[in-house]
Amino acid sequence: MLEPRPRKLLDQVRDAIRVKHYSYSTEKTYVYWIRRFIPFHNKRHPNEMGTTEVTQFLTHLAVTEHVASTTPYL
């Protein structure tokens, strides 16, 4: 018998956000930024990344794209 496939990353994120009773707009914002983060690092899985990659992404957003730290999403 085959074991069920693990849920996809963004589904896991949505589940975690809903368990914490965050608003739907917060959920959309988290998913939006995760969808931008993964391709920025050549589609590596976030489990393979850490502080360095997060810092690189945030620096890119601030320096190259001029995104303010208070911006929820575009």
C-alpha positions as CSV (number, residue, x, y, z in Angstrom):
1,M,0.0,0.0,0.0
2,L,1.3,3.4,-0.9
3,E,1.7,6.1,1.8
4,P,-0.1,9.4,1.1
5,R,2.1,12.1,-0.3
6,P,3.1,14.9,2.1
7,R,1.1,18.1,1.6
8,K,2.8,20.7,-0.5
9,L,4.7,23.5,1.2
10,L,2.2,26.3,0.6
11,D,-0.6,24.1,1.8
12,Q,1.3,23.4,5.0
13,V,1.9,27.2,5.4
14,R,-1.8,27.9,4.9
15,D,-2.7,25.2,7.5
16,A,-0.3,26.6,10.0
17,I,-1.6,30.2,9.5
18,R,-5.2,29.0,9.9
19,V,-4.4,27.1,13.1
20,K,-3.1,30.4,14.5
21,H,-6.3,32.1,13.4
22,Y,-4.5,34.8,11.4
23,S,-6.6,36.8,8.9
24,Y,-7.0,35.7,5.3
25,S,-5.1,38.8,4.2
26,T,-2.1,37.8,6.3
27,E,-2.3,34.3,4.8
28,K,-2.3,35.8,1.3
29,T,0.7,38.0,2.2
30,Y,2.8,35.1,3.6
31,V,2.0,33.0,0.5
32,Y,2.9,35.9,-1.8
33,W,6.3,36.4,-0.3
34,I,7.1,32.7,-0.1
35,R,6.2,32.5,-3.8
36,R,8.8,35.2,-4.5
37,F,11.4,33.8,-2.2
38,I,11.6,30.4,-3.7
39,P,12.3,31.4,-7.4
40,F,14.7,34.1,-6.2
41,H,16.9,31.1,-5.0
42,N,16.5,29.1,-8.1
43,K,13.5,27.1,-6.8
44,R,15.4,25.5,-3.9
45,H,13.2,24.2,-1.2
46,P,13.1,26.4,1.9
47,N,14.1,23.5,4.0
48,E,17.5,23.7,2.3
49,M,18.0,27.4,3.1
50,G,18.6,29.4,6.2
51,T,19.4,32.9,7.5
52,T,21.9,33.6,4.7
53,E,19.3,33.1,2.0
54,V,16.6,35.2,3.9
55,T,19.1,38.0,4.3
56,Q,20.0,37.9,0.6
57,F,16.3,38.0,-0.4
58,L,15.5,40.9,2.0
59,T,18.6,42.8,0.8
60,H,17.6,42.3,-2.8
61,L,14.1,43.6,-2.0
62,A,15.4,46.7,-0.2
63,V,18.3,47.6,-2.5
64,T,17.2,46.5,-6.0
65,E,13.4,46.7,-5.8
66,H,13.2,49.5,-3.3
67,V,10.6,47.7,-1.2
68,A,10.0,49.3,2.2
69,S,10.2,47.1,5.3
70,T,6.6,48.0,6.1
71,T,5.3,46.8,2.7
72,P,3.0,43.8,3.2
73,Y,2.9,42.9,-0.5
74,L,2.6,44.7,-3.9
